[in-house]
Amino acid sequence: MAQRLGLRRQRPGFQTDRRIARACHVRTSPLGRGKRIKSWIKKSIHKQDNGPRRGGSVTRDEVTREGPRRGDTVAQVTDELRRRIHDGRLLPGEKIRQDSLAEELGVSRIPVREALKTLGADGLVRHTMNSGFHVTRLSSEEFDQLYRMRRLLETEVVRAAGTPSPGQIERLRAVNDEMTAAAHHLDLSEMLGHNWEFHFTIFRMSGLDLIITEIERLWNLAMPYMSLFVYDEASRARVIDEHLQVIDLLASGDIDRAVAVLDAHRHDPRPLYIYGERA
C-alpha cells in the first residue's frame, strides 16, 4: 500500500495520526493527516494569541489561552474547557487531568471539578470510577444515532421556519461572508464560530426553542468531529458554497430544496480526513 501511494517509509508522527484516528473511530494511514490537524490547531492558537482580533468581539468558540478572568470562575472554566473540546485541543477519549488544568488556569480544583460536572451533564465529558473524567468519545453506533437525530430535528425546525424575511436573509449572507473571510485567513476559531452562527440563525427563525436546545446539545457532542472540515481546503470551499445555495433557496421560498441541500451538507465527517475505513 505504501509503495502504491508513493511512500518509501512511514512518516514521523504516525503515532499522532493513530491518536487522532482512534478518537474518530477510523483506521490510520501514513498520510500524516493527524499530524497536520494538530499543526493547524497550534497555528490557529498562535494566531489568536498574537494576531489582531477582527470586530472587537469574542465568539463562543474563540480559542484562547488566557484562562478565566473576572466573573464567575466556574463559568469561565466551563467555557474554556468547552472551547478546548470543540477545537480539538482536547480529543475524544482524552483524560482530563484536573491538577495540571487547575494550575494552568490559575484556579483551585474546585471550579475545575464543578465545570466538569456541568460538561458531564451536557454529555461532553464522562466520568469513570477510578479513572476520572475523559472527553466523551462516541462509538460508531452513537455517532450514527446522533446524526439521525440531527437530521430529523433540524429538518423539522427548517420547515417550521418557512421563508425568512429580507433582513434575515441579509444576516445569513453577512455571517457567511464573515466565515469566508475567516477561511481566507485560515482562522480556525472564527470559522467554527460563524458556521455555528449560520445554522442556528436559521434554526431560531422557527421559534421552536425546546427543539433548538436539543439540537444544540447534539452539536456540542458532534463538534470535535464536525470541526475537522476546517483543515481541508476543498471542504472549506464546499461548506461556504452550500451555505450560499441554502440562502438563495430560502430567499426564493423553496424550502424543500433548501432542506435537501442541508441534508447533503450534514454528513459524517470522519471518512473525509483520515484515510481508510471505519474501525
Backbone as CSV, one residue per row, in Angstrom:
resi,resn,N_x,N_y,N_z,CA_x,CA_y,CA_z,C_x,C_y,C_z
1,MET,0.831,-1.205,0.000,0.000,0.000,0.000,0.865,1.254,0.000
2,ALA,1.918,1.243,0.867,2.787,2.411,0.920,3.457,2.657,-0.415
3,GLN,3.887,1.550,-1.089,4.543,1.713,-2.382,3.568,2.255,-3.410
4,ARG,2.303,1.793,-3.363,1.310,2.259,-4.321,1.013,3.744,-4.136
5,LEU,1.097,4.216,-2.889,0.838,5.624,-2.614,2.072,6.491,-2.843
6,GLY,3.174,5.858,-3.238,4.393,6.609,-3.495,5.148,6.977,-2.236
7,LEU,4.952,6.204,-1.165,5.615,6.475,0.094,6.679,5.418,0.328
8,ARG,7.900,5.861,0.591,9.004,4.925,0.780,9.047,4.379,2.206
9,ARG,8.618,5.184,3.164,8.675,4.727,4.549,7.613,5.472,5.345
10,GLN,7.353,4.944,6.506,6.337,5.551,7.366,6.801,6.924,7.825
11,ARG,5.886,7.912,7.738,6.252,9.267,8.125,6.414,9.402,9.626
12,PRO,7.340,10.294,10.071,7.406,10.598,11.501,6.070,11.162,11.960
13,GLY,5.736,10.926,13.203,4.475,11.448,13.719,3.296,10.546,13.459
14,PHE,3.554,9.320,13.003,2.440,8.413,12.706,1.653,8.076,13.969
15,GLN,2.316,8.084,15.134,1.589,7.825,16.368,0.567,8.918,16.628
16,THR,0.876,10.169,16.222,-0.108,11.239,16.334,-1.309,10.932,15.464
17,ASP,-1.066,10.417,14.239,-2.163,10.016,13.361,-3.035,8.971,14.028
18,ARG,-2.389,8.002,14.684,-3.140,6.935,15.347,-4.032,7.512,16.444
19,ARG,-3.504,8.505,17.183,-4.269,9.097,18.274,-5.512,9.799,17.745
20,ILE,-5.357,10.576,16.683,-6.500,11.254,16.066,-7.478,10.218,15.545
21,ALA,-6.961,9.181,14.896,-7.833,8.181,14.284,-8.607,7.396,15.325
22,ARG,-7.945,7.057,16.444,-8.666,6.337,17.493,-9.815,7.171,18.022
23,ALA,-9.590,8.494,18.145,-10.659,9.372,18.622,-11.816,9.416,17.643
24,CYS,-11.536,9.241,16.349,-12.562,9.333,15.312,-13.068,7.968,14.874
25,HIS,-12.555,6.885,15.500,-13.011,5.533,15.190,-12.759,5.163,13.721
26,VAL,-11.592,5.475,13.198,-11.237,5.056,11.854,-9.821,4.535,11.852
27,ARG,-9.466,3.798,10.796,-8.103,3.307,10.656,-7.201,4.416,10.152
28,THR,-5.908,4.246,10.440,-4.951,5.270,10.030,-4.223,4.865,8.778
29,SER,-3.582,5.829,8.162,-2.676,5.586,7.054,-1.466,6.469,7.243
30,PRO,-0.380,6.237,6.498,0.825,7.051,6.665,0.757,8.356,5.907
31,LEU,-0.418,8.985,5.817,-0.523,10.244,5.083,-0.267,11.447,5.968
32,GLY,-0.118,11.231,7.265,0.252,12.329,8.154,-0.863,13.310,8.421
33,ARG,-2.153,12.911,8.235,-3.223,13.884,8.383,-3.484,14.237,9.839
34,GLY,-3.301,13.266,10.737,-3.459,13.577,12.146,-2.453,14.629,12.584
35,LYS,-1.219,14.484,12.131,-0.185,15.452,12.458,-0.529,16.813,11.886
36,ARG,-1.079,16.819,10.661,-1.462,18.072,10.026,-2.573,18.768,10.810
37,ILE,-3.527,17.985,11.346,-4.610,18.553,12.129,-4.059,19.228,13.382
38,LYS,-3.191,18.546,14.101,-2.628,19.129,15.313,-1.831,20.387,14.981
39,SER,-1.124,20.377,13.842,-0.365,21.550,13.425,-1.279,22.728,13.159
40,TRP,-2.412,22.471,12.488,-3.372,23.544,12.209,-3.917,24.134,13.497
41,ILE,-4.215,23.290,14.476,-4.721,23.779,15.753,-3.697,24.696,16.406
42,LYS,-2.423,24.285,16.400,-1.379,25.104,17.005,-1.247,26.441,16.285
43,LYS,-1.322,26.422,14.933,-1.234,27.666,14.173,-2.374,28.603,14.518
44,SER,-3.567,28.054,14.649,-4.734,28.886,14.950,-4.600,29.512,16.330
45,ILE,-4.147,28.711,17.308,-3.970,29.227,18.664,-2.943,30.342,18.662
46,HIS,-1.818,30.144,17.950,-0.778,31.159,17.878,-1.317,32.429,17.242
47,LYS,-2.113,32.280,16.200,-2.676,33.435,15.506,-3.637,34.191,16.406
48,GLN,-4.462,33.459,17.182,-5.402,34.102,18.078,-4.663,34.869,19.166
49,ASP,-3.541,34.298,19.641,-2.813,34.932,20.729,-2.067,36.177,20.285
50,ASN,-1.531,36.168,19.040,-0.632,37.214,18.614,-1.170,38.122,17.524
51,GLY,-2.163,37.665,16.778,-2.678,38.457,15.678,-3.792,39.385,16.120
52,PRO,-4.161,40.354,15.259,-5.250,41.264,15.577,-6.580,40.547,15.589
53,ARG,-7.492,40.962,16.444,-8.816,40.393,16.525,-9.762,41.246,15.702
54,ARG,-10.507,40.601,14.815,-11.429,41.330,13.958,-12.734,41.574,14.690
55,GLY,-13.300,42.756,14.508,-14.627,43.055,15.005,-14.687,43.420,16.476
56,GLY,-13.601,43.201,17.215,-13.548,43.599,18.606,-14.383,42.749,19.550
57,SER,-14.961,41.652,19.068,-15.791,40.811,19.925,-15.232,39.401,19.932
58,VAL,-15.615,38.637,20.943,-15.140,37.267,21.101,-16.286,36.322,20.818
59,THR,-16.113,35.396,19.871,-17.160,34.433,19.567,-17.139,33.325,20.599
60,ARG,-18.256,32.532,20.629,-18.393,31.481,21.628,-17.337,30.401,21.469
61,ASP,-16.742,30.267,20.262,-15.774,29.204,20.025,-14.349,29.729,19.944
62,GLU,-14.140,31.012,20.272,-12.810,31.579,20.080,-11.782,30.875,20.944
63,VAL,-10.659,30.529,20.339,-9.592,29.859,21.061,-8.823,30.882,21.870
64,THR,-8.595,30.581,23.154,-7.834,31.496,23.999,-7.020,30.701,24.990
65,ARG,-5.875,31.195,25.328,-5.055,30.574,26.366,-4.992,31.475,27.601
66,GLU,-5.815,32.501,27.649,-5.715,33.438,28.740,-6.341,32.903,30.016
67,GLY,-7.188,31.862,29.919,-7.810,31.300,31.096,-8.903,32.197,31.638
68,PRO,-9.527,31.780,32.734,-10.634,32.531,33.284,-10.207,33.884,33.838
69,ARG,-11.020,34.909,33.634,-10.752,36.239,34.158,-11.732,36.501,35.287
70,ARG,-12.115,37.772,35.450,-13.056,38.132,36.490,-14.431,37.576,36.148
71,GLY,-15.276,37.508,37.173,-16.614,36.988,36.951,-16.756,35.605,37.553
72,ASP,-17.706,34.889,37.060,-17.981,33.555,37.568,-16.869,32.606,37.136
73,THR,-16.042,32.202,38.084,-14.886,31.367,37.755,-15.305,30.023,37.182
74,VAL,-16.328,29.421,37.749,-16.785,28.127,37.247,-17.253,28.252,35.811
75,ALA,-18.010,29.315,35.511,-18.496,29.521,34.147,-17.340,29.744,33.187
76,GLN,-16.323,30.482,33.638,-15.162,30.744,32.796,-14.397,29.454,32.502
77,VAL,-14.205,28.642,33.536,-13.501,27.368,33.343,-14.327,26.450,32.440
78,THR,-15.635,26.446,32.634,-16.514,25.627,31.788,-16.401,26.044,30.327
79,ASP,-16.442,27.342,30.068,-16.336,27.834,28.687,-14.986,27.477,28.074
80,GLU,-13.926,27.590,28.881,-12.589,27.286,28.364,-12.458,25.805,28.013
81,LEU,-12.969,24.946,28.863,-12.919,23.512,28.579,-13.765,23.176,27.357
82,ARG,-14.929,23.796,27.236,-15.777,23.543,26.073,-15.060,23.956,24.787
83,ARG,-14.372,25.105,24.817,-13.616,25.542,23.641,-12.539,24.524,23.274
84,ARG,-11.838,24.023,24.275,-10.752,23.078,24.006,-11.276,21.767,23.425
85,ILE,-12.453,21.362,23.860,-13.059,20.157,23.295,-13.526,20.422,21.870
86,HIS,-14.153,21.574,21.643,-14.671,21.906,20.315,-13.559,22.054,19.284
87,ASP,-12.448,22.707,19.668,-11.430,22.982,18.655,-10.368,21.892,18.540
88,GLY,-10.461,20.853,19.376,-9.562,19.717,19.203,-8.342,19.709,20.083
89,ARG,-8.183,20.700,20.954,-7.050,20.637,21.874,-7.226,19.511,22.887
90,LEU,-8.476,19.201,23.200,-8.801,18.009,23.991,-9.554,17.065,23.070
91,LEU,-8.970,15.918,22.794,-9.540,14.997,21.817,-10.519,14.021,22.465
92,PRO,-11.455,13.483,21.690,-12.361,12.448,22.212,-11.576,11.295,22.834
93,GLY,-11.961,10.928,24.046,-11.282,9.858,24.763,-10.130,10.315,25.631
94,GLU,-9.709,11.565,25.502,-8.544,12.047,26.241,-8.884,12.288,27.716
95,LYS,-7.975,11.898,28.597,-8.159,12.091,30.033,-7.928,13.557,30.391
96,ILE,-8.785,14.108,31.228,-8.648,15.490,31.696,-8.002,15.462,33.075
97,ARG,-6.817,15.992,33.179,-6.066,15.973,34.429,-6.368,17.254,35.206
98,GLN,-7.120,17.097,36.268,-7.641,18.247,36.987,-6.537,19.084,37.629
99,ASP,-5.524,18.437,38.199,-4.460,19.174,38.873,-3.712,20.082,37.908
100,SER,-3.264,19.524,36.789,-2.493,20.320,35.834,-3.357,21.397,35.188
101,LEU,-4.639,21.084,34.962,-5.537,22.061,34.370,-5.783,23.229,35.322
102,ALA,-5.995,22.923,36.606,-6.200,23.975,37.593,-4.973,24.870,37.700
103,GLU,-3.785,24.256,37.680,-2.540,25.034,37.747,-2.390,25.917,36.516
104,GLU,-2.704,25.367,35.344,-2.571,26.132,34.105,-3.514,27.336,34.081
105,LEU,-4.737,27.161,34.587,-5.725,28.234,34.565,-5.626,29.161,35.765
106,GLY,-4.795,28.792,36.738,-4.621,29.654,37.898,-5.796,29.623,38.852
107,VAL,-6.443,28.469,38.982,-7.585,28.326,39.885,-7.373,27.082,40.733
108,SER,-8.244,26.907,41.733,-8.189,25.687,42.532,-8.896,24.557,41.782
109,ARG,-8.863,23.362,42.344,-9.519,22.230,41.697,-11.036,22.302,41.792
110,ILE,-11.539,23.105,42.738,-12.987,23.150,42.947,-13.734,23.646,41.714
111,PRO,-13.385,24.816,41.138,-14.103,25.234,39.922,-13.883,24.294,38.743
112,VAL,-12.724,23.649,38.673,-12.476,22.681,37.602,-13.414,21.495,37.763
113,ARG,-13.555,21.013,38.996,-14.445,19.877,39.249,-15.903,20.245,38.928
114,GLU,-16.313,21.450,39.327,-17.685,21.884,39.047,-17.919,22.054,37.546
115,ALA,-16.901,22.570,36.849,-17.019,22.727,35.397,-17.173,21.372,34.720
116,LEU,-16.420,20.384,35.191,-16.506,19.046,34.614,-17.878,18.425,34.861
117,LYS,-18.468,18.707,36.020,-19.817,18.208,36.285,-20.819,18.823,35.311
118,THR,-20.649,20.125,35.045,-21.538,20.794,34.089,-21.386,20.201,32.698
119,LEU,-20.147,20.007,32.273,-19.902,19.425,30.952,-20.361,17.978,30.893
120,GLY,-20.288,17.288,32.030,-20.794,15.921,32.090,-22.298,15.884,31.872
121,ALA,-23.013,16.854,32.460,-24.460,16.925,32.262,-24.799,17.215,30.806
122,ASP,-23.903,17.950,30.110,-24.104,18.249,28.690,-23.678,17.096,27.787
123,GLY,-22.998,16.092,28.363,-22.553,14.948,27.581,-21.187,15.108,26.946
124,LEU,-20.493,16.221,27.227,-19.196,16.452,26.597,-18.065,15.671,27.261
125,VAL,-18.212,15.354,28.548,-17.215,14.538,29.243,-17.947,13.427,29.978
126,ARG,-17.212,12.370,30.276,-17.757,11.242,31.017,-16.824,10.897,32.169
127,HIS,-17.421,10.478,33.278,-16.630,10.103,34.452,-16.632,8.586,34.605
128,THR,-15.437,8.040,34.828,-15.278,6.606,35.037,-14.668,6.376,36.408
129,MET,-15.242,5.475,37.167,-14.731,5.174,38.509,-13.272,4.745,38.437
130,ASN,-12.457,5.304,39.320,-11.024,5.013,39.429,-10.219,5.469,38.215
131,SER,-10.849,6.229,37.326,-10.130,6.720,36.159,-10.273,8.226,35.990
132,GLY,-11.390,8.780,36.427,-11.589,10.213,36.338,-12.399,10.613,35.110
133,PHE,-12.249,11.877,34.720,-13.009,12.424,33.604,-12.241,12.282,32.291
134,HIS,-12.970,11.908,31.245,-12.433,11.846,29.887,-13.383,12.585,28.954
135,VAL,-12.825,13.145,27.885,-13.672,13.732,26.849,-14.504,12.616,26.232
136,THR,-15.784,12.867,26.055,-16.670,11.844,25.505,-16.196,11.405,24.125
137,ARG,-16.084,10.106,23.977,-15.719,9.519,22.684,-16.910,8.695,22.205
138,LEU,-17.498,9.102,21.102,-18.682,8.425,20.596,-18.303,7.150,19.869
139,SER,-19.073,6.091,20.122,-18.911,4.889,19.323,-19.530,5.124,17.954
140,SER,-19.238,4.248,17.001,-19.829,4.389,15.672,-21.350,4.344,15.748
141,GLU,-21.878,3.479,16.623,-23.334,3.385,16.758,-23.915,4.674,17.331
142,GLU,-23.244,5.245,18.340,-23.713,6.504,18.920,-23.636,7.637,17.910
143,PHE,-22.557,7.644,17.130,-22.400,8.694,16.131,-23.502,8.611,15.080
144,ASP,-23.825,7.418,14.645,-24.894,7.241,13.665,-26.242,7.702,14.224
145,GLN,-26.514,7.378,15.496,-27.758,7.820,16.115,-27.796,9.337,16.236
146,LEU,-26.663,9.940,16.592,-26.601,11.388,16.734,-26.965,12.075,15.416
147,TYR,-26.402,11.584,14.314,-26.678,12.225,13.024,-28.099,11.943,12.541
148,ARG,-28.649,10.816,12.947,-30.054,10.557,12.615,-30.954,11.546,13.347
149,MET,-30.666,11.799,14.626,-31.454,12.765,15.394,-31.286,14.176,14.836
150,ARG,-30.063,14.522,14.450,-29.851,15.841,13.862,-30.686,16.018,12.601
151,ARG,-30.680,15.014,11.751,-31.447,15.126,10.501,-32.929,15.337,10.787
152,LEU,-33.495,14.559,11.694,-34.916,14.661,11.999,-35.268,16.019,12.606
153,LEU,-34.495,16.443,13.610,-34.826,17.674,14.322,-34.529,18.920,13.486
154,GLU,-33.389,18.928,12.798,-33.042,20.102,12.004,-33.987,20.280,10.818
155,THR,-34.411,19.178,10.210,-35.391,19.263,9.129,-36.694,19.865,9.637
156,GLU,-37.102,19.468,10.824,-38.349,19.982,11.409,-38.283,21.489,11.629
157,VAL,-37.181,21.977,12.200,-37.118,23.412,12.508,-36.947,24.243,11.240
158,VAL,-36.231,23.741,10.244,-36.078,24.493,8.987,-37.427,24.618,8.287
159,ARG,-38.189,23.543,8.263,-39.522,23.606,7.641,-40.442,24.540,8.422
160,ALA,-40.337,24.506,9.754,-41.181,25.373,10.580,-40.802,26.842,10.428
161,ALA,-39.536,27.108,10.117,-39.084,28.498,9.974,-39.694,29.173,8.752
162,GLY,-39.930,28.395,7.692,-40.524,28.964,6.487,-39.573,29.906,5.765
163,THR,-40.143,30.832,4.990,-39.337,31.766,4.200,-38.858,32.912,5.086
164,PRO,-37.555,33.153,5.166,-37.033,34.233,6.008,-37.405,35.610,5.441
165,SER,-37.376,36.608,6.307,-37.581,37.991,5.882,-36.334,38.489,5.163
166,PRO,-36.436,39.579,4.392,-35.239,40.129,3.740,-34.123,40.444,4.735
167,GLY,-34.494,40.938,5.919,-33.475,41.232,6.933,-32.770,39.982,7.409
168,GLN,-33.516,38.903,7.557,-32.915,37.642,7.988,-31.990,37.074,6.911
169,ILE,-32.390,37.227,5.646,-31.543,36.773,4.547,-30.236,37.567,4.519
170,GLU,-30.321,38.865,4.729,-29.102,39.686,4.753,-28.198,39.272,5.904
171,ARG,-28.800,38.912,7.036,-27.997,38.475,8.166,-27.251,37.188,7.832
172,LEU,-27.929,36.244,7.182,-27.281,34.994,6.790,-26.136,35.251,5.818
173,ARG,-26.348,36.170,4.869,-25.272,36.498,3.914,-24.081,37.120,4.643
174,ALA,-24.358,37.978,5.625,-23.273,38.627,6.363,-22.457,37.602,7.151
175,VAL,-23.157,36.646,7.791,-22.440,35.616,8.559,-21.594,34.753,7.635
176,ASN,-22.137,34.395,6.478,-21.364,33.559,5.550,-20.184,34.342,4.971
177,ASP,-20.354,35.645,4.755,-19.230,36.473,4.308,-18.123,36.504,5.361
178,GLU,-18.528,36.604,6.624,-17.540,36.590,7.709,-16.824,35.243,7.776
179,MET,-17.553,34.171,7.522,-16.940,32.841,7.509,-15.966,32.717,6.335
180,THR,-16.327,33.289,5.189,-15.442,33.271,4.027,-14.147,34.002,4.323
181,ALA,-14.253,35.158,4.994,-13.057,35.920,5.360,-12.187,35.127,6.337
182,ALA,-12.823,34.453,7.278,-12.069,33.634,8.229,-11.356,32.495,7.513
183,ALA,-12.027,31.895,6.516,-11.397,30.830,5.737,-10.175,31.360,4.994
184,HIS,-10.296,32.565,4.461,-9.181,33.174,3.729,-7.978,33.383,4.653
185,HIS,-8.263,33.733,5.911,-7.182,33.957,6.877,-6.799,32.684,7.632
186,LEU,-7.431,31.551,7.282,-7.163,30.274,7.947,-7.356,30.383,9.451
187,ASP,-8.426,31.071,9.855,-8.725,31.302,11.264,-9.708,30.244,11.748
188,LEU,-9.191,29.203,12.387,-9.998,28.064,12.813,-11.151,28.476,13.708
189,SER,-10.852,29.259,14.734,-11.872,29.625,15.701,-13.015,30.406,15.063
190,GLU,-12.670,31.410,14.271,-13.699,32.227,13.630,-14.565,31.403,12.680
191,MET,-13.947,30.494,11.945,-14.703,29.664,11.006,-15.730,28.804,11.729
192,LEU,-15.307,28.171,12.812,-16.232,27.332,13.567,-17.350,28.157,14.189
193,GLY,-16.996,29.325,14.719,-17.997,30.184,15.332,-19.035,30.668,14.339
194,HIS,-18.586,31.086,13.141,-19.524,31.578,12.139,-20.352,30.448,11.542
195,ASN,-19.780,29.254,11.441,-20.564,28.121,10.954,-21.697,27.811,11.930
196,TRP,-21.381,27.803,13.223,-22.409,27.603,14.256,-23.478,28.692,14.132
197,GLU,-23.030,29.945,14.048,-23.970,31.064,13.999,-24.880,30.984,12.775
198,PHE,-24.328,30.581,11.628,-25.129,30.482,10.405,-26.291,29.516,10.596
199,HIS,-25.992,28.318,11.077,-27.036,27.299,11.203,-28.054,27.649,12.283
200,PHE,-27.580,28.150,13.410,-28.526,28.443,14.481,-29.330,29.713,14.215
201,THR,-28.844,30.591,13.359,-29.674,31.710,12.906,-30.893,31.181,12.162
202,ILE,-30.689,30.167,11.324,-31.810,29.542,10.611,-32.723,28.818,11.587
203,PHE,-32.140,28.034,12.489,-32.952,27.255,13.427,-33.845,28.164,14.279
204,ARG,-33.293,29.287,14.749,-34.053,30.142,15.661,-35.206,30.865,14.968
205,MET,-35.203,30.906,13.642,-36.329,31.504,12.923,-37.615,30.713,13.145
206,SER,-37.488,29.460,13.563,-38.661,28.604,13.750,-39.412,28.924,15.031
207,GLY,-38.706,29.463,16.035,-39.323,29.708,17.331,-39.531,28.458,18.159
208,LEU,-39.002,27.311,17.706,-39.170,26.041,18.427,-38.016,25.870,19.417
209,ASP,-38.074,26.623,20.508,-36.930,26.744,21.405,-36.522,25.432,22.072
210,LEU,-37.491,24.597,22.454,-37.142,23.339,23.107,-36.393,22.409,22.146
211,ILE,-36.848,22.365,20.909,-36.169,21.520,19.920,-34.777,22.066,19.630
212,ILE,-34.658,23.395,19.554,-33.356,24.015,19.277,-32.377,23.717,20.408
213,THR,-32.853,23.702,21.644,-31.988,23.354,22.778,-31.433,21.941,22.620
214,GLU,-32.266,21.020,22.160,-31.803,19.652,21.936,-30.812,19.584,20.775
215,ILE,-31.071,20.352,19.714,-30.134,20.392,18.586,-28.780,20.922,19.050
216,GLU,-28.799,21.932,19.913,-27.542,22.483,20.428,-26.767,21.435,21.219
217,ARG,-27.480,20.624,21.989,-26.814,19.536,22.736,-26.146,18.554,21.775
218,LEU,-26.837,18.214,20.689,-26.282,17.290,19.704,-25.072,17.891,19.004
219,TRP,-25.139,19.189,18.695,-23.994,19.857,18.069,-22.786,19.848,19.001
220,ASN,-23.007,20.070,20.291,-21.900,20.042,21.245,-21.200,18.689,21.228
221,LEU,-21.980,17.610,21.158,-21.392,16.269,21.118,-20.626,16.017,19.827
222,ALA,-21.117,16.574,18.728,-20.521,16.306,17.417,-19.382,17.251,17.069
223,MET,-19.248,18.371,17.765,-18.293,19.405,17.365,-16.846,18.929,17.221
224,PRO,-16.332,18.071,18.128,-14.940,17.633,17.935,-14.721,16.938,16.596
225,TYR,-15.770,16.335,16.034,-15.682,15.665,14.739,-16.044,16.632,13.607
226,MET,-17.104,17.429,13.813,-17.540,18.370,12.783,-16.453,19.385,12.446
227,SER,-15.684,19.785,13.465,-14.700,20.844,13.257,-13.565,20.434,12.336
228,LEU,-13.460,19.139,12.001,-12.385,18.690,11.120,-12.459,19.316,9.731
229,PHE,-13.656,19.800,9.339,-13.774,20.329,7.975,-12.858,21.520,7.738
230,VAL,-12.492,22.257,8.788,-11.698,23.469,8.588,-10.268,23.149,8.158
231,TYR,-9.826,21.892,8.286,-8.458,21.542,7.951,-8.287,21.137,6.496
232,ASP,-9.363,21.085,5.744,-9.307,20.641,4.356,-9.815,21.754,3.452
233,GLU,-8.982,22.190,2.518,-9.328,23.336,1.670,-10.589,23.089,0.860
234,ALA,-10.700,21.895,0.272,-11.883,21.593,-0.540,-13.143,21.584,0.313
235,SER,-13.044,21.071,1.536,-14.206,21.035,2.424,-14.611,22.435,2.853
236,ARG,-13.645,23.303,3.111,-13.976,24.688,3.469,-14.752,25.357,2.336
237,ALA,-14.265,25.190,1.107,-14.935,25.807,-0.045,-16.329,25.226,-0.246
238,ARG,-16.456,23.909,-0.056,-17.753,23.269,-0.238,-18.777,23.772,0.771
239,VAL,-18.365,23.878,2.040,-19.286,24.330,3.083,-19.789,25.744,2.796
240,ILE,-18.886,26.630,2.425,-19.274,28.017,2.138,-20.198,28.086,0.925
241,ASP,-19.898,27.303,-0.109,-20.744,27.279,-1.310,-22.138,26.740,-0.994
242,GLU,-22.208,25.702,-0.184,-23.516,25.145,0.183,-24.315,26.124,1.033
243,HIS,-23.629,26.911,1.872,-24.331,27.963,2.609,-24.996,28.944,1.634
244,LEU,-24.272,29.324,0.595,-24.836,30.250,-0.397,-26.055,29.647,-1.086
245,GLN,-25.979,28.361,-1.406,-27.129,27.691,-2.021,-28.335,27.716,-1.094
246,VAL,-28.110,27.442,0.182,-29.203,27.437,1.154,-29.829,28.831,1.260
247,ILE,-28.993,29.854,1.297,-29.500,31.230,1.391,-30.390,31.552,0.193
248,ASP,-29.928,31.243,-1.009,-30.700,31.550,-2.214,-32.024,30.789,-2.237
249,LEU,-32.002,29.527,-1.819,-33.223,28.719,-1.824,-34.218,29.211,-0.773
250,LEU,-33.729,29.569,0.402,-34.615,30.111,1.432,-35.213,31.439,0.985
251,ALA,-34.398,32.286,0.344,-34.879,33.585,-0.118,-35.974,33.432,-1.164
252,SER,-35.877,32.383,-1.998,-36.882,32.156,-3.043,-38.104,31.407,-2.529
253,GLY,-38.059,30.969,-1.277,-39.178,30.237,-0.698,-39.203,28.765,-1.030
254,ASP,-38.110,28.246,-1.620,-38.050,26.827,-1.982,-37.504,26.035,-0.791
255,ILE,-38.360,25.802,0.194,-37.928,25.176,1.443,-37.536,23.717,1.221
256,ASP,-38.250,23.025,0.337,-37.952,21.611,0.092,-36.528,21.428,-0.422
257,ARG,-36.127,22.248,-1.376,-34.762,22.128,-1.921,-33.729,22.592,-0.898
258,ALA,-34.082,23.588,-0.097,-33.160,24.022,0.958,-32.911,22.886,1.945
259,VAL,-33.966,22.165,2.306,-33.827,21.015,3.203,-32.955,19.944,2.562
260,ALA,-33.125,19.727,1.254,-32.324,18.721,0.549,-30.841,19.087,0.557
261,VAL,-30.539,20.369,0.327,-29.142,20.815,0.346,-28.559,20.656,1.754
262,LEU,-29.355,20.995,2.771,-28.879,20.850,4.146,-28.664,19.384,4.514
263,ASP,-29.467,18.478,3.950,-29.252,17.047,4.189,-27.902,16.604,3.618
264,ALA,-27.567,17.093,2.415,-26.273,16.761,1.819,-25.134,17.450,2.574
265,HIS,-25.430,18.640,3.096,-24.455,19.435,3.835,-24.091,18.768,5.160
266,ARG,-25.046,18.066,5.721,-24.877,17.405,7.005,-24.419,15.974,6.761
267,HIS,-23.134,15.711,6.952,-22.600,14.400,6.619,-21.649,13.951,7.712
268,ASP,-21.391,12.660,7.744,-20.424,12.081,8.669,-19.040,12.558,8.249
269,PRO,-18.348,13.356,9.078,-17.071,13.942,8.656,-15.888,13.009,8.745
270,ARG,-15.999,11.883,9.420,-14.811,11.069,9.709,-14.099,10.551,8.471
271,PRO,-14.790,9.998,7.476,-14.053,9.423,6.350,-13.315,10.456,5.492
272,LEU,-13.637,11.738,5.626,-13.042,12.741,4.753,-11.608,13.088,5.133
273,TYR,-11.235,12.843,6.385,-9.982,13.394,6.862,-8.942,12.372,7.291
274,ILE,-9.373,11.152,7.524,-8.407,10.102,7.836,-8.584,9.012,6.789
275,TYR,-7.527,8.683,6.087,-7.634,7.702,5.011,-7.918,6.323,5.587
276,GLY,-8.881,5.624,5.028,-9.177,4.263,5.449,-10.618,4.089,5.850
277,GLU,-10.964,2.878,6.226,-12.323,2.536,6.595,-12.536,2.781,8.082
278,ARG,-13.808,2.791,8.496,-14.103,2.909,9.917,-13.609,1.672,10.651
279,ALA,-13.183,1.897,11.876,-12.752,0.757,12.687,-13.967,-0.023,13.155
